[in-house]
Amino acid sequence: MSKMIIITQRKIIFAAQLISLSLIWIFVIAITLWILNLISLSIELDDAPGASIGISLIAIPVFFTLASLLTYAFIGLKKDEFRLLKNSSEE
């Protein structure tokens, strides 16, 4: 394949990875804000906030961990790709 096609493919893959990474963090922030809103509404309406707090104790750390793992994998893959490109250009 020509060098131009390879560069275009890498840019498309990078854009897809970046979009995926951005969307997962937007999702995590939205879920966190939604759960915090549920807790504040339950307190405001003199309802028992136990269910909302129980859900938040599980959901927020799980989503945060998944987003962190995706970010870690993305950064690790980019470092490896950069290192491989650097090594191949030195040869």
Summary of the structure (lengths in Angstrom):
residues: 91
radius of gyration: 20.5
end to end distance: 19.5
largest distance: 69.7
contacts: 208
relative contact order: 0.10
helix: 91%
strand: 0%
